[in-house]
C-alpha cells in the first residue's frame, strides 16, 4: 500500500496539469483558474497552487482534459499545407503530417504560411511554446528565399537597417546571398520577428516577389537528415537547449 508521502509525490499543481494537457501555458492556466473556468471532480477551483491527484477529473469550460507527457517534434513542412489544427476550407493541414506521432495532442509552435516550406516544431508543452514565440526571447529563424529577380547588395543592407511596413519598421538580423553569391536571386535571411508573412512582406516592400521560401533553421534546430514531409522527435539535448534559451 502506498505511503502518504508517495501519494503527495504523485500530485501536480493544477496549472501544470492544464499546461501539460496542451491547453495553454502556465501563466494562462493561472488566469483560467482565477476566472473560475476550471473544475476538479465537479468542483470549481480558483485556488492558486491547488494540486491534482492521479485519477482526478479536470475540466476546462466543461471539457475534460487529460495530462500528457510532454512531446516535442520537428517537421520539415512541404508546400501547400496550412499551419492550423483544422481548416474550414478543407485544405491539407500540417496536423495530417504528424498524426503518426502518437496520441498526444500536440500543436504547432508559431506558423508557416501555406506556400512556405521548412522547419515547424510541434509540442504539447504550453510553457515552452509560449517562450519560443514571445518576441522578448528573440528566437532566431533562418530562411532561404528565392526571388523573382536579382537583388542589389545595397538593398540587402537596407533589410538589416530597417524597412517601413504598414505596421511599423521591421528589420532582419543578418542578410546575405546564398552560397558564392553568383545567383543574386538566392538570399539567406536571419530574423527573430514572428510577425505574419514578415519575410515575404520585407521583400515585397522593396519591390521583389518571393518565389520560394524555406525555413532552414528554427531556434538552433536544423533540417539535417529530415526529408521534406517527414518529422522526428527532438533529442533530450535539443529539448534541454530550447529550455535554456533566454
Secondary structure, 3 states (H helix, E strand, C coil): CCCHHHHHHHCEEHHHHHHHCCCCCHHHHHHHHHCCCEEECCEECCCCCCEECCCCCEEECCEEECCCCCCEEEEEECCCCECCCCCCCCCCEHHHHCHHHCCCCCEECCCCCCCCEEEEEEECCHHHHHHHHCHHHCCCEEEEEEECCCCCHHHHHHHHHCEEECCEEECCCEEEECCCCCCCCEEEEEECCCCCCHHHHHHHHCCCCEEEEEEEEECCEECCCCCCCCEEECCHHHHHHHHCCC
